Amino acid sequence: MTRYLFRRLLYFVPVIFVVTLVVFSITMLLPGDPALAFLGEANIHDKVAYQAMRQELGLDRPLAVQYVNWVGRALRGDLGRSVRTHEAVSEALAARLPVTIELAAVALGIALLIAIPVGIISATQPNSKLDAVATVMAVSGVALPEFFVGIVLIYLFAVGLRLLPPSGYVPLSVGLWANLKSIILPALSLGLTLNAVTMRQTRASLLEVLQEEYVTVARSKGLPEGAVIRVHALKNALIPVITVIGLQVGVLFTGAILTETIFSWPGVGKWLIEAINRRDYPVLQGGMLLLGAMVMLVNLLVDITYGIINPRIRQAH
């Protein structure tokens, strides 16, 4: 297992290089000038101050030098300062990241609590009424974007029924019930798409595994159907499901950007939207780099889970 994990970590080196290169390139291609944004409109015509600011921010240097300097500072934990608030980006991200992780974790939990059981039942009862309902739900979940689902949920549960708050975040330290009430709608909005994809993959994977010979042999031995599915079929069927979940984490964080904006959720996603509107390049670079690292970490956890579920995978590597 140690050798398998070490090889997975080695793959991160070229990946993180590509991530940093893409993040830096995207921010450099965006319209606007960080020096002008930092100075503000009051000093926009002060050429001396403008040149001094460009020099202070390192914008007067070649792009290759800027990239190397930025990566070097990022490796030391220095992601620069916001051009608007002058707040250290690393400190701001540390304050907002737990809020985004909480939202993503609850959304993932909701998706899995619905998707795995419904996918299993749908696979064991193909072409039934329940299977048809599950298929309609899955297609709807994939087709409807997160922001539309969020608006519908606000209209139904906040405006119509007045059961839940339409926006805002209540920290867990204030109270568990208040925290849950504030997180239910954004987590549902974010988790329904992941739920749909995971449910369909669970159904398709389990249907395929149930046709294998070793499952037929287990049934011929007189084992109960529940034991056949739980002991023999589900373990192998979950491997492609875990793959889908790992791939969907990137979608989860991307969807969090819109979801946090709709529900006024004070996380990394909403902060990035504000940074785009303000042309706050250090915030954009730091936020995108952090989200990229989070996706890489989750994929590492997926690889480790592969090795735990199926030892043959880690032995092959």
N, C-alpha and C positions, 0 to 999 in steps of 0.2 A: 504493500500500500504506500509506503514511503517513497519508493522509486516512482510509482505511478503519479503521486502528488508532485514530486519534483519535476517530472517531465511536463505536467500541466502548467506548472509555474514558469517553466522556461518558455512556453508558448506566449506568455504574457509580455515578454520583452519586445518582440516586433509589433504586437498588437497595441501596446501602450504608446509606442513610437508613432504608429499610424494615427492613433486617437489624438495625440498632442499636435501632430502636423495638420490634421483636418480641422481641429478646433481653432488653431492659430490662423490658418488660411481663411476660414469662414469669417472670422471677426475682422481680418484685414480687408476682406472684400466688401464688407458692409459699407454703405454710404455714410458720410459724416467724418468728423475730425475729433478725436478724443481731446486734443489740446484746446480746441474751441469749446467743447462741452465742459471741460474742467474750468476754463476761465469764466464762462458765463457771458451773457449778452452785453453786460456793462463794459467789459474789456475786450469786446470782439474786434475792435479796430486798433488796438494797441499792439503794433507789430513787434515791439521789443519784448513785451510780456508774452506774446504768442511764441516767438522763437525760443525764449527762455523756457517756456512750458514744454515745448516739443523736445528740447534738450533734456529737461528734467525727466520726462516720460520715456526718453530713449527713442523717440520717433524720428530723430534726425539720422539714425544709423541705418545701415542696410537691413533688409528684411531677415536675412539669414542670421545676422548678429542679434537682432531683436528676438528671433525664435530661440536661439541658444540661451540668451539671457533669461527669457521667460521660463524655459524649461528648468534652467539651473535654479532660479528662485522658487519654482513650484516644488522641486525636489527638497528644498529646505523648508517647505511649508509656507512660503511667502507668495501669495497670489495677487499682490498689489493692493491698491486702495480704490474704492469707488470714486469715479470722477465727479459724482454729484454730492454724496454725503461725506466723502473722505474717510469712510469707515473701512477698516481692514476687511478684505473679502473673505479671508480664511475664518475670521471671527464671526462674520455675518453668516457664512455657510454653516458653521458649527452650531449656531443658534437656530437656524431654519431647517437643517437636515433632519433632526429628530421628528419634526412635525410632518415632513414629507414621508419619512419612513413609516410613521404611525399610520398615515393614510394608505400607503401602498400595502402595508402588512394587513390591515383590516380588509381592504378591497380583495387582496389575494385570499384571505381566509374565507370571506363570503363566497368568492368564486369557487373555491375547492369544496366547501361544504355543500354547495348545490351541484356542482358539475360531476364530481366523482360518483356519488350515490345515484343520481339521475342517469348518468352514462352507463353505470353497471346495470341498472334496471332496464334501461332501453335496449342494451345488448342482449340481455337474457330473455326479453320479450319483444323480439323484432316484429315490425309491422303491426304492432298492437296500437290501441288508442293512445296509450301513454307514450309510446315511441313517436307517434305522429305529433302529439302535443310538444314533446321535447324537441323534435326537429323544427317545428315552427318557432319555438322559443330561441333555438340556437341560431337559426337564420336571421331572425329579427335582431338578436343581440349583435351579430356580426355586421348587419346592414346599417344599424342606427349608430351614429357617432356619439361619443361621450357627452359633448356639449348639449346635444338635443335631448338625450336621456336625462341629463342634469336639469335642464329647464322644465321638462315634463314632471320630474320628481318634485321640484320646487312648487310647481303649480298645484300638484295633487296633495302633497303632504304638508306643505307650509302655508300656501295661500288658501287652498280649499278646505282641508281638514284641520289645519292649524295644530298639527301634532308635533311637528319638528321645526326648528329654526331654519330660515331660508339660507342663512350664510353665517360666517363667523366661526371662530375656533375657541373652545374652552379647554384649557390645559387639564390634564389628569389630576394635577395637584389641587385644583378647585373642587373637584368632585367627580366620582366615577359616572354617575348618571348624567350629569351635565356634559361631560366629555363624550359619552356615547351618543347623546342626542345631537351633538354638533357634528359627529363624524358619520352618522348613518347614511345621510343623503349623498355626500360626496363619495363615500366608499361604495355605495350601491351603484352610483353612476359610473364609477371607474371599474368596478368588478364585473358588471354584467357582460361586457365584451369578452373579457378573459374567461368568464364562466361559459359562454357559448362555444368558444374555440376548444376549451379543455373538455367540455362535455362531448362534443362530436368526436374528438380524438379518442377519448376513453371508450366510447361506443364502438368506433371502427376498430380500434386495437383489440378490444376484448372479443369482438365478433370473430376476428381473424384467429386469435389464440384458441378460442373454443372449438375451432375446426381441426386443431392439431391432433396427432395420433395419441400423444401421451394423455390428453384430456379424455379421449375416447376410452383409453385403457383404464383410467381412473374411474370413469363412470361404470365400466363393465365390472369393476370390482365391487360395485354396490355402494360406493361412497355417496353420501347425500350431496345434492346439487350445490348447496351452500358451501360445503367443504371443498368440492371440486373447484369452484370459482375462487374461494379464498386462499386455498393452499397451493393449487396447481396453476391456475390460469392468471389470476390477478397480478402476481409478482412479475411475470414476463410482460403482461399487457401494460404495466405502468411505465416501462422504460421509454417508449415513444411519447407517453403523456408527460413525463418529466422533461423530455426534450422540448415539447411545446411550451411548457410552463417557463422554462429557461429562456426561450426565444421571446416569449410574451412579456418578460420583465422590462425589456426595452420599450415595448408598447405601453406598459404600465406607467413608466416614468414619463414618457411622452404625453400620455393622456392626462397625467397629473398636472402638467403645465396648464392645460385648458380647464381642467376640473377645479384647480386651486383658484384660477381667475374667476370662474363662475360663482364659486361659493365663498369668495374672499378668504381663502385659506392661506395663512401666513407662512407658506413653505418655500422651497427653492424654486418651484415652477412659477409661482406668481411673481417672485422676485426677478426671475429671468425675463418675464414678459415686460415688467417695468423697466428693466435694464435695456431691452430692445427699444422701447419707446424713448428712452433718455440717451441712447447711444453710449451706454456705460460699458465700454469694452472690457475692462478688467473683471467686472461682475460676470459678463457673458462668458469670457474665457474660463474663469474659475468654476462657474456653475456647470458649464458643459463638460469640463474635464472631470468634475466630481461625479456627474451622472454617468459618464462613460466608465469611470472606475467602478461605480456601483454595479453596472451591468456586467462588467468583467468579473467582479467578485461573485455575483449570483451564478454566472456560468461556471465558475470554479466549483461552487457548491453543488451544482448539477453534475459536474464530472465526478466529484467525490461520491455523490449519491449513486451514480451508475456503478461505481466500484463496489459499493456496499450491497446493492441489490443483486448484482450479477458479478461474482468474482472473476469470471472468465474475461470480462472487459478489461480489468486492470492487469490481468496476467498477459493479455495480448499486447499490452503497452509496456 
